[in-house]
Amino acid sequence: MEKVADCIPIKSIDIHYQVRCFDGGQYTVDLQHYTCTCRAWQLSGIPCTHSLCAILSEGLDPDDFVHKFYTIDMYKVAYQYPIYGISYDALWGESLYIPPLPPDFGRKSTKGKRVKKRRREEDESVNKQKKGTRLKKQQKTVKCRRCGLKGHNSLTCVVQRDIIVAVHRFEVRPHPLSHVSNRPSIPSVEGTNYTKNIVYHEVLNAANGN
């Protein structure tokens, strides 16, 4: 009854009302068919808050709109027959029927091979040392610190090996007769960095595709 004050009835006709509530709800009440759009009146048989607001605005008695199953006469009809007593279960006779069994919810089936491990995904691998699974390690792309190319390291650098071979191939060697005293000596450029730098850049450009 306290929530009835939070509702405002708007009369459409004598038996039909539109009820607005302070919480923003809006319902329609039919006093002739005992219905409300909140459906609480139809489910319980007792007028809801919205229907009470419409009933009181008409000046009617709410008890007249309660279902007849809640009356004393219907109570007497329901219990007009006596309830006979029974003896305890030790005196019951044996039945020829199979006794009812509880449902087997949650019981595991014993048929077939028992599955011990779950099915693994495609990106999972088995660790044989430890039980369980682990994800594959994402390998990073290796980059050589000597030539700057990807796919190998400095230890397996093919470009560096080609540079060393090319440097030794193109080094200027001393003349075989330079040891003769009366022959003018030929200056050697072996051990200088000039030839090595030229060969290094040529081989590196060829490796990079330039």
C-alpha positions in Angstrom: 0.0 0.0 0.0 2.9 2.4 0.6 4.0 2.2 -3.1 0.5 3.1 -4.3 1.3 6.7 -3.5 4.1 6.6 -6.0 1.7 5.9 -8.8 -0.6 8.3 -10.7 -3.8 6.8 -12.3 -5.0 8.3 -15.6 -8.5 7.2 -16.4 -9.4 6.1 -19.9 -12.9 4.7 -19.3 -14.5 3.3 -16.2 -12.7 0.0 -16.3 -9.4 0.9 -18.0 -6.6 2.9 -16.5 -3.1 4.0 -17.4 -0.8 4.2 -14.4 2.4 6.2 -14.3 5.0 5.6 -11.6 7.8 7.9 -10.3 10.4 5.4 -11.3 9.6 6.0 -15.0 7.3 2.9 -15.4 4.0 3.0 -17.2 1.3 0.3 -17.1 -2.2 -0.3 -18.2 -4.8 -1.8 -15.9 -8.1 -3.5 -16.9 -10.5 -3.8 -13.9 -13.0 -5.9 -15.8 -10.6 -8.7 -16.8 -8.4 -8.4 -13.7 -5.2 -7.7 -15.7 -2.2 -5.5 -15.5 0.7 -5.2 -18.0 3.2 -6.0 -15.2 1.5 -9.5 -15.1 1.8 -9.7 -11.3 -2.0 -9.6 -10.9 -2.5 -12.5 -13.3 0.2 -14.6 -11.7 -0.7 -14.3 -8.0 -4.5 -13.5 -8.2 -3.9 -10.5 -5.8 -4.1 -7.0 -7.1 -0.7 -5.4 -7.7 0.4 -1.9 -6.8 -0.7 -0.4 -10.2 -4.1 -2.1 -10.0 -4.6 -1.0 -6.4 -4.0 2.6 -7.5 -6.8 2.3 -10.1 -9.1 0.5 -7.7 -8.7 3.1 -5.0 -9.2 5.9 -7.4 -12.6 4.4 -8.3 -13.5 4.1 -4.6 -13.9 0.4 -4.7 -12.9 -2.3 -2.2 -9.7 -4.1 -3.1 -10.9 -7.4 -1.5 -13.5 -7.7 -4.2 -10.7 -8.0 -6.8 -8.8 -10.8 -5.1 -9.2 -14.2 -6.7 -11.8 -16.6 -5.3 -9.3 -19.2 -4.5 -8.2 -17.1 -1.5 -11.7 -17.1 0.0 -12.8 -19.2 3.0 -15.3 -21.1 0.9 -12.7 -22.4 -1.5 -10.5 -23.4 1.5 -13.3 -25.5 2.9 -13.9 -27.1 -0.5 -10.2 -28.0 -0.8 -10.1 -29.7 2.7 -13.6 -31.2 2.7 -12.2 -34.8 2.3 -10.3 -36.4 5.3 -6.6 -37.2 5.1 -6.1 -40.7 6.4 -3.1 -41.8 8.3 -0.5 -44.4 7.2 1.7 -47.0 9.1 5.5 -46.7 9.1 7.7 -48.3 6.4 8.6 -51.5 8.3 5.0 -52.7 7.9 4.8 -52.0 4.2 4.4 -54.9 1.8 7.1 -55.7 -0.8 6.4 -54.4 -4.3 7.0 -56.4 -7.4 8.1 -53.3 -9.4 11.6 -52.0 -9.7 12.2 -49.2 -7.1 12.9 -45.8 -8.6 16.5 -44.9 -9.0 18.1 -41.4 -8.8 19.2 -39.8 -12.0 22.8 -40.4 -13.1 23.7 -36.7 -13.5 27.4 -36.2 -13.1 28.3 -39.9 -13.2 31.1 -40.8 -15.5 30.6 -43.6 -18.1 32.9 -46.6 -17.7 32.6 -47.6 -21.3 35.4 -46.9 -23.7 39.0 -45.7 -23.1 39.4 -43.2 -20.4 40.8 -39.9 -21.7 43.7 -38.7 -19.5 44.9 -35.7 -21.4 43.0 -33.0 -23.2 43.3 -32.5 -26.9 46.1 -30.0 -27.7 45.9 -27.1 -30.1 48.1 -27.0 -33.3 50.4 -24.4 -31.8 51.2 -26.4 -28.7 54.1 -28.8 -28.2 54.7 -31.5 -25.6 57.5 -31.0 -23.1 58.9 -34.5 -22.4 60.8 -33.4 -19.3 57.9 -31.9 -17.5 54.2 -32.8 -17.6 52.0 -30.4 -19.4 52.3 -28.3 -22.5 54.1 -25.2 -23.5 53.8 -22.8 -26.3 56.4 -22.6 -29.0 59.1 -19.9 -28.6 58.8 -17.2 -31.2 62.3 -17.0 -32.9 63.5 -13.5 -33.7 65.2 -12.8 -37.0 69.0 -12.9 -36.7 70.9 -9.9 -38.0 74.7 -9.9 -38.8 76.6 -7.2 -37.1 79.4 -7.2 -39.7 77.5 -6.9 -43.0 74.1 -5.8 -41.7 72.2 -8.5 -43.5 69.5 -10.7 -41.9 69.4 -14.5 -41.7 72.8 -15.2 -40.2 75.2 -14.0 -37.5 78.8 -12.7 -37.6 80.3 -16.2 -37.1 78.6 -17.6 -40.2 78.9 -14.5 -42.3 79.5 -15.4 -45.9 80.1 -11.8 -47.0 82.9 -11.4 -44.4 84.6 -14.6 -45.7 84.4 -13.5 -49.3 85.9 -10.2 -48.3 88.9 -11.9 -46.7 89.4 -14.1 -49.7 89.1 -11.2 -52.1 91.5 -9.0 -50.1 94.2 -11.7 -50.1 93.6 -12.3 -53.9 94.0 -8.6 -54.8 96.8 -7.7 -52.5 99.9 -6.3 -54.3 102.8 -8.7 -53.9 106.5 -7.7 -54.1 108.3 -8.4 -57.4 110.2 -11.7 -57.4 113.5 -10.0 -58.4 113.3 -7.2 -55.9 116.0 -8.9 -53.8 118.6 -8.3 -56.6 120.8 -5.4 -55.4 121.2 -3.7 -58.8 117.4 -3.7 -59.6 115.4 -0.8 -58.3 113.2 -1.8 -55.5 109.4 -1.8 -56.1 107.4 -0.3 -53.3 104.8 -2.8 -51.8 101.4 -1.7 -50.7 100.9 -4.9 -48.7 99.6 -4.2 -45.2 97.9 -1.0 -46.2 94.1 -0.5 -45.7 93.5 1.2 -49.1 93.1 -2.0 -51.1 91.1 -3.8 -48.4 88.6 -0.9 -48.1 88.0 -1.0 -51.9 87.4 -4.7 -52.0 85.2 -4.6 -48.9 82.8 -2.1 -50.4 82.7 -3.9 -53.7 81.8 -7.2 -52.1 79.3 -5.7 -49.8 77.5 -3.9 -52.6 77.3 -7.1 -54.6 75.8 -8.9 -51.6 73.2 -6.2 -51.2 72.3 -6.3 -54.8 73.4 -2.8 -55.7 
